[in-house]
């Protein structure tokens, strides 16, 4: 925890843009496969039957698994940064370990679902929690910090300004 002391927490706007970028990447990656997966042949169950219901449930679980896989692997291999987080200059930091582990990145990926429950209130808890943690942050015991250094031409020569 001592090494996290003094790091600036990421803003809600940066976090929101990062997750939108990542969801766009997931949609792009899934689009060719989703097109093939959802154009079924004539041998499949007709709509409204029990077989159709089971098949649709399996497709929803597959979609969830693909998204969780993307977020977990990207977060772990990116050392706390998904492509969206990288572009926004933010990083996920573990509160319990020196780096994000596989289980912690999977917990956080699954925690997005918990944050979406109740109309996305889990994301809005950013404004309630003093450490600016959303539900998925608290589940995985993580925080999100701003890590991008300001460009020299944009920074003030006087640190008091």
Secondary structure, DSSP 8 states (H G I E B T S, - for coil): -GGGTT--B--HHHHHHHHHHHHHHHHHHHHHHHHHHTS--TTS--TTSHHHHHHHHHHHHHHHHHHHHHHHHHHHHTTS--HHHHHHTEEEEESSSSS--HHHHHHHHHHHHHHHHHHHHHHHGGGTSTT---HHHHHHTEEEEE-----TTTS-SSTT-
